[in-house]
Amino acid sequence: MTRALIRKFAVSPSAAGLLAVGLVDAVGSGLYLAGGALFFTMVVGLSTAQVGIGLSVAGVLGILGPIPFGQLADRYSPRPVLVFLHLCCAAGFAAYVLVDDFVSFLVVAGLLGLAEQAARPMVQAILEQVVGAEHRNRMAAKLRVVHNVGYTLGALLAALALHVGTRQSFFTIMVGNAASFVLAAALLLLLRIQPHTRLTRTPAGTTTRKRLPALRDRWYMAAAGINALLLLHMTLLSVGVPLWIATSTHAPDSLIAALLVVNTVLAVLLQLRAARGTEKVTAGAVAMRNAGLALALCCLCFASAAYLDSTLSVVSILLGGTVLLTWGELLQSAGQWSLSFGLAPMHSRVEYLATFHLGSSVQTAVGPALVTVGVIAHGWAGWAVLAAVFVLAGLMAQPLASRAARRPQLIGTSPEEIYGSTDSSRFGPRPQGVQH
C-alpha cells in the first residue's frame, strides 16, 4: 500500500518542491484553525461576537484582494507576488501577538483577509507553470491531499499547545503559523519553474485591453457563480452540520468531531480518484454536475436525521450524509480546477483565476449567515431549498461551460485544452479563429 501511494505521488523535483510549500503552509494553517479562536477569546480577551465580526470583516475585505494582485501577477510573475503575500501573512499573524483590543484585532484581521484571499489564485497559476496544463488537475489533487495531511498535523501541534494552556503556549500558535509563511516563501524562491510570459499585448482581434476583463466576461462570471453556489459545502461542513447535529438531532455531540475526521480521511484517500480524467472543460462540467447531485443528496440525509429516534439510525444517516458531502466536495474541487483554467484566456490568466476565486471569498463572507439563517433555522424546508440549489447549480454547469467555451476571448486557445480532443461536437463550434 505504501509503495502504491509513493507511485501515485511520483513527481518531478519542482513539483515535489511545490508540494513541500503546500505542506508547510497547511501545517501552519492547521495550527491556527485549531487554536486561533481560543487565542482571541482567552488571551486577547475578545468576546465570541467580536471574534465573529472581525473574521467576517476579514472575509468581506478578502473579496477586494484577488483581482488587483492577479493583474500584478499577469504583468510580472505569480511567484514574486505570492512570496510578497506570504510575507504579509507572516507579519500579520506575528502581529496578533501584539493585539490587545477589538480595534487592533479588526485592523490585523482585515489586512490578513486581503493577503490570504489574494494568495490562493497565485498558487493555482504557479502550479500550472510547474507541471503544465496537461497535468495540473492531477497535481492540484495531490496538493489538496497534502493540504489535508498538513491541516491534521497542524491541529495535533495545536492540541499540544492547548494542553499546556499557558499564555506563551498560545503565542506559539500564532508565531508558528507566521513562521510557516516565511518558510513557504523561502521554498517558493527555490522552485524551478517555467519563465512567465508577461502581458505585453492584447489578444488577437482587439485593439485595446479592457479594464477588468474577467469581471466583464459574463459567461466566465456565470461559471464562477455556479462554482460559488457549490462551494457552500465548505460552510455546510464547518458550521451547518455541527449546529444541526447539536440542536436538531439525537446524535451525541462527540459525533461532530468524528464526522470531521471521516471527511478528512476520505478527502485524502479519494481526491486523486475524483480528479482523474477531469483535466478538460467538458469533463470538469460533468464533475460539477455530479457534485451538485451528491451535495443535494447529502442535504436530504442531514434533514432526515432530525426525524429519527434511534441513535444507530441517526449516526448511520449522518455518516452517509458526510460521505456524500465529501464526494461532492472532491468533485466540485476537480470541476473548479478544470473550468477556472480551461475557460481563462492566456492573456490575463492570473486575473481570470483570481476572479473565479471571488466565489470562494464571497462564500466565506456570507456562507455562515446563509446556512444558519436560511437553512438551519427553517429545518426540513431549509434543507430542501439548499438541495434544490445544489441540483440546479450542478445541472447548469454543462450548458454554461458550453457557452463559455465558445466565446471570443478563447481565440488562440488549443481545442484540446477545452475539449480534450479536436472534436468539439459536445460543446458546439469552437471560437472562430482557433487553430487545429
Secondary structure, 3 states (H helix, E strand, C coil): CHHHHHHHCCCCHHHHHHHHHHHHHHHHHHHHHHHHHHHHHHHHCCCHHHHHHHHHHHHHHHCCCHHHHHHHHHHCCHHHHHHHHHHHHHHHHHHHHHCCCHHHHHHHHHHHHHHHHHHHHHHHHHHHHHHCHHHHHHHHHHHHHHHHHHHHHHHHHHHHHHHHCCHHHHHHHHHHHHHHHHHHHHHHHHCCCCCCCCCCCCCCCCCCCCCCHHHHCHHHHHHHHHHHHHCHHHHHHHHHHHHHHHHHCCCCCHHHHHHHHHHHHHHHHHHHHHHCCCCCHHHHHHHHHHHHHHHHHHHHHHHHHHHCCCHHHHHHHHHHHHHHHHHHHHHHHHHHHHHHHHCCCHHHHHHHHHHHCHHHHHHHHHHHHHHHHHHHHHHHHHHHHHHHHHHHHHHHHHHHHHHHCCCHHHCCCCHHHHHCCCCCHHHCCCCCCCCC
